[in-house]
Amino acid sequence: MSYLFPLFAILFWAGNVIVSKMAASAISPTAITFYRLILALAIMGLFTAVPVWRNRKTILRHWPKLALYGALSSAVFQALSYRAAETTTATNMAILTALIPLLSMLLSVVILRDPLTLGMAAGGALSFLGLLYLVGQGNMLSVFQHGIHVGDGLMLMAAFSYALYGVLLRHWKVPVPAW
C-alpha cells in the first residue's frame, strides 16, 4: 500500500504540469499563482490553524526562514512554472522538473558539504545525459545548437528554486511540526 504514495506524488506533479500548460492561454501566470496560493492557504488553514497557534512563538522566532521556504517552494517555483508554460511544452516542463533531484544533490554538496560519492556522480551524469536526450528528442547536441527556449530557462530556474528549498530544509532545521 505504501507504494501508492510515490505514485500519487508523480501523478500530482504530472497533472500540475499539464494543467499549467492548459491554463497558460486562459489565465495569467501571476493570477493562477495567486489564486492557487490563496486556495491552498484556505484549505490548509482548516487543518493547521490550531497547531500554528500552539507553535506561534517558535514560528515568529523563525519566520524569515519559513518565509523563504514558502517563497522558494510555492511562490517562485509555481510562478516560474506558469510563466514557462507560455513558451515551452508540457513535456519540456516535466523533463526540467525532473532535474530537481540532481540539482538537490549538487546543492547538498555545496551547501551541506555532503560528500559526493561515485554513485551520486555517475547517477547525476546519467540523469543529465538522459535529460539532454529527451529535450533534444534523441539528438543531445541539438540543445546546444538551438539553445533553450525562454520557458525552458524559466523551468530550470524553477527547478533550482525548489531544489534550494529542499536543501535549506535540511540546512536550517526549524523546530516546527510539519502540521
Buried (B, 14 or more C-beta within 10 A) or exposed (E): EEEEEEEEEEEEBBEBBBBBBEBBEEEEBEEBBBEBBEEEEEEEEEEBEEBBEEBEEBBEBBEEBBEBBBBBBBBBBBBBBBBBBBBBBBEBBBBBBBBBBBBBBBBBBEEEEBEEEEEBEEBBEEBEEEBBBBBBEEEBEEBEEEEBBEBBBBBBBBBBBBBBBBBBBEEEEBEBEEE
